[in-house]
Amino acid sequence: MRQLWNSAQPIHSLSEETLVPFLDKLRLGDLSMDTLEKVGAKINLNLEQLILPCLTTKDAPFHSIKIITPNRNQSDTIEPDSGPELDEYYRVEEKNIPKQHPWLLGYHLAKNKDEVIVTATAADTLTALDCLAVPAVCLPSGISNLPLATMAFLESFRKITLWLGHGVQGADCARAFARKLGEKRCRLIRSSEETPSALQCRMKGKNVAQVLKTALPMTHKSVTTFSSLRKDVYAEITQSSTVAGVRWRRFPVLSDLLKGHRRGELTVFTGPTGAGKTTFLSEYSLDLCMQDVRTLWGSFEIRNVRLAKMMLQQFSGLMLESETREMFNVVADEFEKLPMYFLAFHGQQDVTSVLEAMSYAVYVHDISHIVIDNLQFMMGTSSSEHSSMDRYYRQDQIIGSFRRFATDNNVHVTLVIHPRKEAMDELSASSIFGGAKASQEADNVLILQDKRTNDPTCRRKYLEVAKNRYAGDLGVMPLEFHKESLSFAPRNKRTASTKVAAAAAANNNNKVNQFTSSSLQSGRGRAQ
Ligand SMILES: Nc1ncnc2c1ncn2[C@@H]1O[C@H](COP(=O)(O)OP(=O)(O)OP(=O)(O)O)[C@@H](O)[C@H]1O
């Protein structure tokens, strides 16, 4: 970082003729020199980098920088907010050095002020600083998460305007961040076509100060009106693919049926004992996590070490027992970068402690998907004095609390519930243990079917979508189990991370041949 910084040139040392065409390439041609000087920017013309230090005070040493460059790697472009006409803008890349840090770009200008605008990109912060009297800062990890250490910097502001852009996803994150920061002091500029991010507003010729005035207080969570729903309704209509959520890469049939994995929903998952529920859910959640869906796993039945080992195998597609230590390290280094967290519970647990740990993880790690395997571990030990009615009532209460948790925290909860003992060979939504509450409360009901075939040594497994509140489509996804990689995905979708494959290649490990060319093309979607 220091080397990059020292080899860059200060803004004042460059002529306007040099500077303006360079800034134009970054879509920042309108920026004033004054703003660039204020943030302490430097430029490396050879590397085409605009370098921005994350300062806490004007003259203090800094520990991180943000770099804006023209993006030569199209797959890393930020997803457009709206309108193909702005595609050009996204051929710009922003990165952090170091990659993870808590510092806010622009903080030294906002410190001691009453009010601040929070943006998700450095370009938006620069634009806001250029156009507005209110100071602006840029989050270290964009909309991905809001680290606790960053929240400490935002503690002193009485009024915080969250202007994160990034469409529906950005609005969801802004609501989650506002809950953490205290809704009372937060206002939201809801990303839409009329009010995208600060930079896009400027590029569209909008008056950025006027857009700031459209910021609305975060409404009370129990009271709403159509006017506050209006933009969300419009987004549902116009941005259906974003609203539909994250699609599974390994399970295209599931994606086609459910349309995607959305925040705020409850999925109830069932299947016969030993059918492979945990194995399937491990891969189902891993697939999403590899696309940056921040995941918390509550495995009460199998130990976290075993679960993580299974995930590692599914992640790499390799049977790690027969691999070298070096290969384990390559895979583990990549796996460690995933936003995957585990609840350290095992065996019977009190539901209140589980919900408390879930709240903590949502707050601290910005979790958006929680897998609970399985609900029976919160029911207490079964004893003869508990009638089945008591147990049904208890289960309904627990399901109700997970349902509320998913809605209130805008988190997707996938909850495993065992079927009734007397359930037949083919299960249905009514075979789920307990009353009808589970299937009523769930947005999705997924059943791992394990059917006998004429050949007694062979069983046919498939995943049945028995309820689908969002899209309504019901159907089945055949499952093809691959023992080495513990994968249920179709052969051509059993993918390894691009980085694992590349690192393995660099290690000159002969197992690299196991990674097919298709797996090389399908690593993680968005960079962390
Ligand atoms: N389709 C399959 N074919 C053969 N073995 C499988 C298949 N799916 C999973 N397994 C293996 O069966 C064992 C049990 O799988 P898993 O723990 O995922 O089942 P489960 O349904 O979660 O079990 P439980 O009902 O006890 O919670 C594991 O060793 C797993 O590797």
The ligand as an SDF file (V2000), in Angstrom:
LIG
                    3D

 31 33  0  0  0  0  0  0  0  0999 V2000
  -28.0190  -39.5710   -2.2180 N   0  0  0  0  0  0  0  0  0  0  0  0
  -27.2200  -40.1910   -1.3630 C   0  0  0  0  0  0  0  0  0  0  0  0
  -26.7810  -41.4260   -1.6250 N   0  0  0  0  0  0  0  0  0  0  0  0
  -25.9750  -42.0550   -0.7730 C   0  0  0  0  0  0  0  0  0  0  0  0
  -25.5530  -41.5280    0.3740 N   0  0  0  0  0  0  0  0  0  0  0  0
  -25.9720  -40.3110    0.6960 C   0  0  0  0  0  0  0  0  0  0  0  0
  -26.8270  -39.5550   -0.1520 C   0  0  0  0  0  0  0  0  0  0  0  0
  -27.0700  -38.3690    0.4270 N   0  0  0  0  0  0  0  0  0  0  0  0
  -26.4040  -38.3590    1.5820 C   0  0  0  0  0  0  0  0  0  0  0  0
  -25.7330  -39.5020    1.7390 N   0  0  0  0  0  0  0  0  0  0  0  0
  -24.9230  -39.8990    2.8770 C   0  0  0  0  0  0  0  0  0  0  0  0
  -25.8380  -40.3700    3.8760 O   0  0  0  0  0  0  0  0  0  0  0  0
  -25.4360  -39.9600    5.1710 C   0  0  0  0  0  0  0  0  0  0  0  0
  -26.5580  -39.1920    5.8640 C   0  0  0  0  0  0  0  0  0  0  0  0
  -26.7600  -37.9610    5.2000 O   0  0  0  0  0  0  0  0  0  0  0  0
  -27.3420  -36.6880    5.9420 P   0  0  0  0  0  0  0  0  0  0  0  0
  -26.7590  -36.5450    7.3200 O   0  0  0  0  0  0  0  0  0  0  0  0
  -27.1980  -35.5470    5.0310 O   0  0  0  0  0  0  0  0  0  0  0  0
  -28.8740  -37.1100    6.0780 O   0  0  0  0  0  0  0  0  0  0  0  0
  -30.0390  -36.4010    6.8890 P   0  0  0  0  0  0  0  0  0  0  0  0
  -31.2820  -36.5900    6.1060 O   0  0  0  0  0  0  0  0  0  0  0  0
  -29.6750  -35.0190    7.2420 O   0  0  0  0  0  0  0  0  0  0  0  0
  -30.0740  -37.2880    8.1800 O   0  0  0  0  0  0  0  0  0  0  0  0
  -30.9390  -37.0650    9.5440 P   0  0  0  0  0  0  0  0  0  0  0  0
  -32.3250  -37.4660    9.2110 O   0  0  0  0  0  0  0  0  0  0  0  0
  -30.2690  -38.0010   10.5090 O   0  0  0  0  0  0  0  0  0  0  0  0
  -30.8230  -35.6380    9.9160 O   0  0  0  0  0  0  0  0  0  0  0  0
  -24.1730  -39.1620    4.9700 C   0  0  0  0  0  0  0  0  0  0  0  0
  -23.0810  -39.9990    5.2280 O   0  0  0  0  0  0  0  0  0  0  0  0
  -24.1860  -38.7490    3.5020 C   0  0  0  0  0  0  0  0  0  0  0  0
  -22.8760  -38.6240    2.9780 O   0  0  0  0  0  0  0  0  0  0  0  0
  1  2  1  0
  2  3  1  0
  2  7  2  0
  3  4  2  0
  4  5  1  0
  5  6  2  0
  6  7  1  0
  6 10  1  0
  7  8  1  0
  8  9  2  0
  9 10  1  0
 10 11  1  0
 11 12  1  0
 11 30  1  0
 12 13  1  0
 13 14  1  0
 13 28  1  0
 14 15  1  0
 15 16  1  0
 16 17  2  0
 16 18  1  0
 16 19  1  0
 19 20  1  0
 20 21  2  0
 20 22  1  0
 20 23  1  0
 23 24  1  0
 24 25  2  0
 24 26  1  0
 24 27  1  0
 28 29  1  0
 28 30  1  0
 30 31  1  0
M  END
$$$$
